[in-house]
Amino acid sequence: MDSQWRFPAEFEKQESVYLGWLTKTYIKGYETDSVLTEIVKELVSHVKVRICVPDKAQEDHVRAVLGKNGISMSKVDFYTIPFTMLYWRDFGPIFTVDKDGNKSIADFNFNCWGYFPDTDTQARMMEKIDRTIARDIGVPSRMTRLVSEGGDRELNGKGTVLLTEACEFQRNPNLSRQDIEEQISEMLGVTNFIWLKRGTFDDDAYNTTTLPGPDGKGVAYRSAAANNHMDEYCRFISTDTILLAEVSAEDAAKGIVEKENRLRMEENYEILKKAVDQDGKPFKIIRIPMPETLFFTADPDDEAYFGLASYPSYSDGTAFPIGQSVTIVPAQSYCNFLISNGVVLAQKYWEDGKNMPASVKEKDKAAFDVLKKAFPDRKVVAISTLAINFGGGGIHCSTQQEPYIGK
């Protein structure tokens, strides 16, 4: 089904970037304010930034943080509405445009990444944010009851979309592939669908299975996860070029997580090699490394612990040890970057003084070099993002772009 509305690709010119800002410490010693400050600092010389906060007290706090860091407010404004999770990519406004340059907002249903029913109080709170913004800025909103998040799909702006089966069917278990395609087509102007199989192993639902601990010993928990999101492993970087995560054969021998991720990414690679765009042409495919798996300790008083402890047992038979510290793995990805006007904000993980293996720094550099080569006309900046990764997402998840239409 063709639509009069089109979702502009992220690499097209932007009017502004929406950024969710919650002040959280998911794990002691890692403050979200530090990451979000860096994001604003790097964006404001390229694009307007609309910082989204849940209340006036948070706005005042953010203003103080930005002022303390000497960040110009000339391209910053604030939008206040209740929300409880950082990741505005997924429940914030999805801007679409028509051939006359008018904007609308595509209003999808939301069930907190498949963890809650869509009738849940938090899900309802955040599901209506896009409609409220549409009303406040004076553009129409168009509703579908399809459950879908901004981070679970990638579009090239010309009619092609990348979707992950493990994500879309988990969110919409009663819908067929045709049902989903019809709704995506109508809402976003898609004519060509490419279905990949699974996201990364460490981005599977965090409340179902565990991961092997350090050196394959013991048990580790995902600190949180978007549950098979596309922007954790595969991205459009131009209309005809796709960036796909890769695990080398050497890295796959390191452990179960790496081995499984290699299997999944190579399965997706085989699909992409045979895929064509909306005009029947094959894609250029660039591979980018996956980060080294990092392990941290979550104590019972850490915010990252609360969500884990709310699930006393997992489908793999693990009983969560309530009251005891646990090993966790954050949501790491080199694909969770934001493309904006003249800049790409990338993620990195090496931090001095944190007792990390040298291989982390090496992977950071390798991924950074891929992005620099992939975006020759944009400045690529790498930001240490662990503080927001502990919540289950990253830079791309925390932001959502509004397209520029020249009016």
Beta strands, then each sheet from edge to edge (+ up, - down):
strand 1: 14-20
strand 2: 48-53
strand 3: 76-80
strand 4: 95-97
strand 5: 103-109
strand 6: 141-147
strand 7: 153-155
strand 8: 160-164
strand 9: 192-196
strand 10: 211-212
strand 11: 219-222
strand 12: 234-238
strand 13: 241-246
strand 14: 284-289
strand 15: 296-298
strand 16: 326-329
strand 17: 338-340
strand 18: 343-348
strand 19: 379-384
strand 20: 399-403
sheet 1: 3+ 2+ 1+ 20-
sheet 2: 4+ 5- 6-
sheet 3: 7+ 8- 9-
sheet 4: 10+ 11- 16- 15+
sheet 5: 12+ 13- 14-
sheet 6: 17+ 18- 19-
end
